[in-house]
Amino acid sequence: MLLVADNLQITVNHVRYAMENRNPAPIRALVEHCLDAGADAMDINPGPLKRNAGPAMTFLVNTVQAVARCPILLDTVNPEALAAGLAACRGPAIINGISLEPAKLERILPVAAGSSADIVGYLLYPNGHVPPDASERMQVAVELVDAVGKRGIDPDRLIIDPVITPITWNDGNRHAAEVLTALRHLPDLLGYPVRTIGGLSNLTSGGIDRAKKIRLECAYSPMLAASGLSMVMMNMRHRETVRTAKTCDVLRRGTIFTWEAL
């Protein structure tokens, strides 16, 4: 599994202040920390960006690229910000993302069609709700691939997110199990080796103390790896979670002298 840092979020106060004041230093320090911790890619989540969307995203992308040569996920619902981010990226970019929600198809998919970037596709109903089980998630996957194809986009560019939900939901345990089932069956359903991504941090969002968050993440990440997840978004400050995910990756690769790579 590739590890995607989800630490660069507008909800983090020092990130928001740095973006508003165009101060690259705190963001560079955050990116360097994530890379040192083992991140393979960086997710940039600046929020809705209602004002100065293009310049704000350009600033963030350039700031990240000043210290990182890894793939960048442009995590925004603002098409202006997305287009600006794509234009600023000098390396691999991933659009994060689209779904069957009409607003996403109407505003984000055209930008995606005009680029060569890979695209994260969320398995959500058109109303934004999460499907209750694996079979419904897989039906949404078929519809999403069809929607992308109608835009002339190669389905190979799609990275499917089965949507990991908070364990604190009333049916959180069920969703966690259904995500694993969907991951195992998506390649056979779609007929090609589909790439997948999941937000591990979503599992423990809400009122869970840090120790329990890390225990849950460390338990669930091997299940995701065993089910074939390609990329996992996580908090790179959770060292034990990162260590567990990297160990899963070493074991999945099955190289000779595996233990020496740990």
N, C-alpha and C positions, 0 to 999 in steps of 0.2 A: 504493500500500500504506500502510495505517496502521501506524505504528511503536508497538509495545507494549514498554515497558521491563520487563525481567525481572530487574532488579537487586535488588528488594525481596524477598529470600529469607532464610529462617531459617538457611540454611547459612552466611550471611555473619555473622561473629562480632559486629560492632557492631550489626547488626540484631537478632540474638538477644538480646544484652544489653539493648538499648533496649526490646525487647518485655517481657522478663522484669522489668525495673525500671520499666516504664511511663514511660519517658523519651522524650518526643516529639521532642526536638531533633535527634538524629542521623538519625531517619527523615525529618523535614521537610527537612533538608539534602540527603539523598539524593534525595528526590522533586524538590526544586527543581533539583538538578543534572540529573536526567533530563529535566525539562521544558525547561530551558535548552538541552539538547542536541538537542531536537526531538521528544521523546516525545509521541504523541497519546493514549496510554492507559497506565495503570499496572497491572501484575499484582502482586497481593499473595499471596505464598506463605509462610504461616506454619508449614508442616509439618503433621503429624498432630494437633497440639494435644490431647494426651490429658487435660490438666487445664485447667480454666478456659477452655474453648474459646470460649464465647460472649463473655465479657469481653475476651479477648485479641484476637479478630477485631474487635470493636467499637472497641477502642483503635486498632488499625491503620487501620481505615477512617476513623475520625474524624481521625486524625493526617494521613493522606493528603489528606483533603478540606479540611483547614485551609489547604493551600497549592495544591491542584489542583482544577480543575473539569472534569476529563477523565473519560472512562469508566474504571471500575475492574473488573478481572478478579479474582474471588474464587477463588483457586487452592487448594482444600482438599478432602480426602476426608472431612472431619468434618461431618456434617449439622447439628450444633448450631452449629458455627462458621459454616457457610454461611448458615443461617437468621438468625443474629445480624448477619452482614455485610450481607445483603440488607436487613434492617430498618434498619441504620445508613446505608445509601447514600441520599444526597439527589439523586444524579444517575444517569446510566445505569450499570447493573451487568451484568456478564457472568459467568455461572457457569462455572467452569473446573475440572472439566468431568465429562462422563460417557463411558461406553463400553459395550460389550456385556458387560463383566465383571459377573457377578451382583450383587456387593456394590454397585457403582455404580448399577445399575438399581434395586436395592431401597432404597438409602439416600439417594442424591442425586437421582434422578429425581422422587420425590414432592415434595421441596422445590422443585425446578424447576417442577413442575406447579402449585404453589401461588403462583407468582410470575409476573411478566411479563418477567423478565430473559431475555436471550439466553443460549444454552447452547453451550459448546464440546463437540463430539462427536469423540472420538478413534477413529480407524479401527484398532482392536485386536480380536483374537479374544477370545472369552469367557474364555480362560485368561490374558489379558494379553499374549500374544505379538504381535509385529508381523507382519502379512501379508508374504509374501516379494516380491510383485509388485503391479503396478497393478490387474490384474484381480481379485485377491483383496481388495485395499483397496476397490475399488468394490463388490464383493459385500457387504462389511461395511457400507459406506455405506448400501446399500439396506436392510439389516437394522436399522441404527441409526435410519434415518428411520421405518421401520415401528414400532420399539419406542417412539419418541417419539410417533408418531401414536396408538398405542393408549392413551397416557396423556392424550389430548386436547390435546396440545401441537402448535401449528402448526409444521410443518417449517421455515417461514421464520425461526423463532427459532434454528434450529440453525446453528452456525458449525463447519464440518467441518475437523478437523485430520488430514491424511493421515499424520502421524507421521514427522518427519525423524529419522533415526537417526545415531549417531556414524560419521563417516567411517573411524574406526579399527576398526570391525567388519570381520571377514573379507570380508563382502559389502557393505561400506559404500558403495562406488561404485555398485553395482547398486541399492541402496535409494534413493540420491540421484536416480538417473535415473528410477526407478519412481514416486517422489513427483511428479515433474514431469509424467509421463504421466497419473497419476491426476488431478492438478489440471486438466489440459486437458480431460479427458473427463467430469468429474463433472457439469457443468451439463447436458450432453446426456443423460447417464444418468438423472439425477433429474428432468429436465424443467422446471427453473426456475433462475434465476441464483443458484445457491448461493454463499454466502459461505464463505471458507476462511481458515484461520490456520495458521501453521507456526512452530515453535521453531528459529530459525536457530542459536541458541546450542548446541542439541543436536548440530548437525553437528560442532562442534569440541570437544565435551566429551572429557575424558580427557587423556592425556599428550601434548599438542601445545603447543609454545611459542607465546607471544603473537603473534609476527610471522607465523607460519604460520597461526594461527587467523584473523587478520584477512585474510590473503591468500585463504584458503578462503572466508570469509564474503563478501568482496568479489566473488569469482568466482561464488558460488552465488546471491546475492541477485538479480542481474539475471535469472538463469534462472527463479527463483521468480516475479519480477514478470512476465516474458514469458509464463509459464504461467498467469497470472491470479490469483495469491495476493492475497487481500484485506487480510490483516493479518499482520505479521511480528513475532514476539517476539525481542528482541535485547538485548544488553548495550550500554546507551547510553554506556558509557565507551569503547567502541571507535569512536573518532571517524571513522576512515576507512570503516568499515562503515556507519555512520549516514549519512555523506555520500553513499556509493554508493547506498544504499537511497532516500534522498530524491531523488537525481538520477533514479533509475529512475521514481519517482512523477511527477516533472515531465515526463519523456518520455512516460509512459503517458497523462497528461492531454491532451497534444497541443495545448496552448494556443498562441495567437499570441505571437510573441516569446519562445519557450521559453527561449532562452539567458539572457534577462534575469531569469528566476526562479531561476537557479542561484546 
